Amino acid sequence: MNVAHAGFIIAAYAICIGVVGGLVLAIYLDHRRLKRELARLGDRRGSDA
C-alpha cells in the first residue's frame, strides 16, 4: 500500500462507517416511532369497539 494514499483510505472508511451508522440509527429511531404509533392506534381501536 502506498503511504501517500493512507490518509485518503482511512478518511473514506471513516466516512462510510459514519454514513452506515447514521442510517442504522435513523432506521432504529423510525422503528421505535412506528411501534409507539401502532401501539397508540391499537389502544384507540380497542376502546372504540
MODELLER restraints for C-alpha pairs under 7 A, 6 or more apart:
rsr = mdl.restraints
at = mdl.atoms
